[in-house]
Amino acid sequence: MKNKRKPLLFLQDILSAIERIESYISGGKEEFFNSPSLQDGTLFRLQTIGEAVNQLPDELKQQHPEIPWRDIVDFRNLAIR
């Protein structure tokens, strides 16, 4: 069952998670690979994105077929296992 929360709030969650990921990886690949906390934070934010995408209405997703919505949700489902 889809959440009754407004789609704009889920889109804001996605944008916020992307911004956080960008800040986590701003130090470069070496810093990222040497920091379990940066890796954990990034994975958590990717899961947040997947959950938010899963809550978006199908009508909105159909308006943007260029975005791999299913792949995003599938990654989230894989990551939480």
C-alpha positions, 0 to 999 in steps of 0.5 A: 500500500502506498503512503499517503504522504505527498510525493513532493516530500518523497522527492525532497527525501531523495534530493536530500539523500543525494546531497548527503551522498555527494558530501560523503564522497567529496573526499575522493575514492581513497577516503571513501574506501578507507572509511567504513562510516562513509560507506555505511552512511552512503549505503543508508542513503541509497536505501533511503532513496530506494524506499522513497522511490518505492513510495512515489505514485506510479503516475509520477514514475510513468511521466519519467520513464528515462529514470530506472525506477525499478532498478532503484527499488531493486537495489534497495531490496538487495541492499537490505538483505 
